[in-house]
Amino acid sequence: MPYEDQLEKTILSVVEKADQPLETKEIEWMVKNKGATRIKVIYRLNNLRGKGDIKGKFVGPGKGVWIWWKKNAFV
């Protein structure tokens, strides 16, 4: 399996196992030991959001932060 697909799979697994929304930096920390850079994690999170696999929202003033959650978390 190509690295990018494995990283996406790992990120999706982290988000789906979480019982609450996660900030980007939390997800980044959880997959950091897989050799992923912050840029790659953010790119993959946005790809997953674009495909509808997860949900994400920009929150906070100024630069703010993104939070991410599984797609059926609040149904």
C-alpha positions in Angstrom: 0.0 0.0 0.0 1.5 3.4 -0.9 2.6 5.6 1.9 -0.1 8.3 1.3 -2.9 5.7 1.4 -1.5 4.3 4.6 -1.3 7.8 6.2 -4.8 8.5 5.2 -6.0 5.2 6.6 -4.1 5.9 9.9 -5.6 9.4 10.2 -9.1 8.0 9.5 -8.7 5.4 12.1 -7.5 7.9 14.7 -10.5 10.2 14.0 -13.1 7.4 14.0 -11.8 5.9 17.3 -11.9 9.3 19.1 -14.9 9.8 21.4 -14.7 13.6 20.9 -13.6 16.1 18.2 -9.8 16.4 17.8 -7.7 19.4 16.9 -5.2 19.1 14.1 -2.3 19.2 16.4 -3.7 16.2 18.4 -4.0 14.1 15.2 -0.6 15.2 14.1 0.9 14.1 17.4 -0.9 10.7 17.2 0.5 10.0 13.7 3.9 11.7 14.1 5.8 8.5 14.7 4.6 7.3 11.3 7.0 9.9 9.7 4.2 12.3 8.7 4.8 16.0 8.5 2.3 18.6 9.6 1.7 19.6 6.0 0.9 16.0 5.0 -1.4 15.5 7.9 -3.4 18.7 7.1 -3.5 17.8 3.4 -4.9 14.3 4.2 -7.4 15.7 6.7 -8.8 18.1 4.1 -8.9 15.3 1.5 -10.8 13.1 3.9 -13.2 15.9 4.6 -13.6 16.6 0.9 -14.5 13.0 0.3 -17.0 13.1 3.1 -15.2 10.5 5.3 -14.8 12.9 8.2 -16.1 16.3 9.2 -14.1 19.4 10.0 -14.6 22.9 11.1 -12.4 26.0 11.5 -12.9 27.6 14.9 -11.5 30.4 16.9 -10.4 34.0 16.2 -7.3 35.0 14.2 -5.5 31.9 12.9 -7.8 29.7 14.9 -7.7 25.9 14.7 -9.4 23.1 12.9 -11.3 20.5 14.7 -12.1 17.1 13.2 -14.7 14.4 14.0 -16.1 11.2 12.5 -18.9 11.8 10.0 -21.7 10.3 12.1 -20.6 11.6 15.5 -23.6 13.9 16.1 -26.4 12.0 14.3 
